[in-house]
Amino acid sequence: MSSVLVKDKFFRPYLTVSEISIQVERIADEINADFKGMQPLFLGILNGSFIFAADLFRQLTIDAEICFIKLVSYKGTQSTGHVVTSIGLDQSVKGRHVIIVEDIVDTGKTLSEFLPQLLDQQPASLKIATLLHKPDALVHPLHIDYIGFTVPNKFLVGYGLDYDGKGRNFKEIYQLTEEG
């Protein structure tokens, strides 16, 4: 893995395909054990979680369903400070075991605004799975049940994460750097 240029910024290698795969499999194993005999509904948060959600879902051995919702709070490398829901949840979560799938939890703002709306629909249980967690950036405390990696408060791209729509297709994860 070598550094990459995305738009006007350089990113250095951070997490390899192998490191990511190991953590996705570990999270799937934990969910398989925790939800054995149940049929949870996975709720992927678009756009960033689509690759993680797909890889995670393929590792499951339990009976499960998946759908997606779009929640937006970023523009460029900065959070806009407000959450915009672009695509709504199209099935009932009442009485269902729901697992939210996020690519990254940093400030927690997106989920802190969405969770009350979801809890109003009375799911049987609600868990959060994220590939990446930035505890140093967390402003809105959240309980995250499944975490792949705890990462520093640096901007990341790849494996679904983007910089203004670019870089999502990288198989690895890269971290913003000042050098070229």
N, C-alpha and C positions, 0 to 999 in steps of 0.2 A: 504494500500500500504506500503510495506516495501522496504528497500534498495535492490538493485540487483547487482550482479557481472556480468559484460559483459567482456569476455576475461580476461584482467588483471586489470580492473578498476571498482571501485564501483560507483554506481549512486543512488541518493536519490530521493524519490518521488517529483515531481514538479507540474504536471497538471493531474487532474483526468479525467476519462472518461466523467463524467457529465459536467465538466468545458469545455472540448473540444467540446462536443456535442452542448452546448449552443452557443458557438462562431461559429461553422460551420453553425448552423441554422440561426444565425444573418446575417452572410455573404451571405448565400443563399437568405434570405429575401431582402437584399439590392440589390443583383444582379437581382432577380426577378422583383423588382420595376424599376431598372435602364434600364433593357433590355426588358420590356414588349412590346410585338408586334414585337420583333426582333428575329433572330435566331443566337445567337452568337456561335462561335467555341471556345471551351475550349481547351487549349493546356497545358496538364500536363507535368511537367518536371520530368522525371524519374531519379533515382529510388524512391527518397524520397516522392514525392507527390502522389503516387498511392493511398494510403489509404485516405488522405484528399480529393483528387480529386473524388474518388468514393463516399465518404460520402457527399460531397458538391453536386455532380451531382444528387444524389438521392433526395436531398432536393429541387431541382429546379422544378418550375411549368411552366416555359417558355419552348418553343421549342428550343432545343440546340443540338449541336454535341460535341463530345470529341475525341481528338487524343493525342498522346504522343510523346515526343522527349526526347532523353537522352543527357544531358549536364553534364560533370564530371569535378570537380575541387578539390575534396577532396581525401586525402589518409590518413587513420587513423583519427586523430583528428585535422589535419592541412590542410589548403588549399595548393594545389600544386603551385598556382600562375598562372596557365594557364587552359584554358577551352578546353576540348576535346569533340567534338560532335560525339557520337557513333551511334545514330539512327536518321535519318533525318525526317523532316516533309514531309508527303506523300500526302498532299492535298493543293490546292491553298488557300491562305488567301487573295488574291486580292479582295477588296471590302467587305470583311467580318469583322464583329465585333469580335475581338479576345480577349479572357481573358486568360492570362497566369496564371497557377496554380502552385504555389511553396509550398513546405513544410516549408522552412525557407529562409529568406533573411538576410544574415549577412554582408559580405564585399560588396556584390553587384557586384562582379567581373563577375560571371557567366552571369547574366542578362545584364550587361553593354556590354559584348562582343556579346551576342546573339541578343539584341534588334535592333541594326543597320541592321543586316541580315534580321530580320523579317520586319522591316519598309521598306526595299528595295522592299518587295513584295506588298507594298501598301494596307495594310488593311484599312477598313473604320474607325476603331478605335482600340485602343490597351489599355487594362487595365491589371493590375497585382493584383492577389489575393494571399495572403500568410497566412498560419496559424500562423507562427511565424516570428517576425521581431526583429533583434538585432541592434538597432540604434547606440549603442556604438561601434559596429564593422564595421559600414558602411564606406567604403573607396571610393566607386563609387556611388555618389548620384543618387537615383532613386525616382520616384514618385510611391508610392504603393497605389493603390486605395482601396483595401479591406485587412484589417489586423485583424487577430484573436486575437493575443496576442503580446504585446511588452515585450520582455524578456531581461534579463541581458546577457552580453557577456560570457556565460558559455556553455560548451559542453553539448548537449542534445541527448537522445536516446528515441526511442519508437514512436509509431504511424507513422511509415514509416521512421523515422530518425534512422541512424545506426552508429555503431562504427566498422569500418572494416567489414561491412556486417552483423553484429550481432545486435540484439535488435530491429529490425524493427517491429517485431511481437507483441511487448508490446502494450496493449490497452491504457495505460497511457503514459505520458512523464516523463522521469527521467532526473535529472541534475547530472553531474559529481561532485563527492565529494572526499575528501582526506581520509575520514574515511571509515572503513569497516562496 
